[in-house]
């Protein structure tokens, strides 16, 4: 195991050991597997795939800074509380950057940023695609996996969310790839 992989495992374990965070680690593992499957469909380069894998696995590491009562709340968060939770992306990027590099950190920091907003940034087209893959994998898993505050979203609804959000909330290539992937027999 290389140093980066060992650090990823250690950071994931730290998050898992935190009271009430095991579902976040499971979520991150699923997002990483899904993001890598999507990446295979869009034929990422090995270095891009590795940055995406690391960022996907660690995209919630900043949740270490979020109070447990917010993570486990069975009701919707207020806008202020939601903003507090979303600050975890910047904190996670700070944690990851020294050991996993600037690309992985930027992907983590941008996990809540809509595609239309990212297009206005200085990110190049390849990084837009990587960020788009992480975002769509994260949102998809959040919709289909039960949360303390939300039951799984019905298939008809999550398909609609992805289709309607393509080009605005989500990178169109990432939406196309995930919809193709979930139809394939190997996904099920």
Steps between C-alpha positions, in 0.01 A plus 500: 500500500639840406520795737200680346283189535615454859414861581162463333430191710613679817283805434201280420556308824518826696164604359352155560610500863325826560169432667212498251715519187511141377225563244716779356792261447270247331358779284850614402601145403191463282559842341861405425397172334228672301724790396768256380241305301379822338862598434556176308211588271640845422855365466694708748878491503660299784614811687151648476341175615731485800424861602128431461522176700682672787269802498191280488618283786584804711236749384326494840813510721413856600193358678738446792438870569119478491312458830345153531155644574494652150609174336233293673213745504186320380353820356613743234771746591445873502684697230759609759553142617527377142761767429691380811497141371611608153802677649635150547603500132752782551626340821532164326697662218741650754547159663560320171715748307835441676488123452286443189567808291328807369275322248344269760460796736326713234263214417406467867459874542269517196275208593196723559563731206261481209641430154374834364691681774815291447499588130552863602810406702857459382475120501603335176263264319662186645468625856139603430435141394667358813302736725185413306553128550555540874192722533265271309626187682460675836151632429385169352614303805341756734170459314489119502639435849282569804611781730384596849303785339391340172369174361648380171372701206285294259670406173269710286585808708882453509504440124306825459741688730798380295341573161367843594830592668715398203684808378406716799554310826691209346761447229309360197762230430484383862119480487509309173761259639319432829167441328674261260682329787193438715323338203785254449473146645839527675371789715228289658 
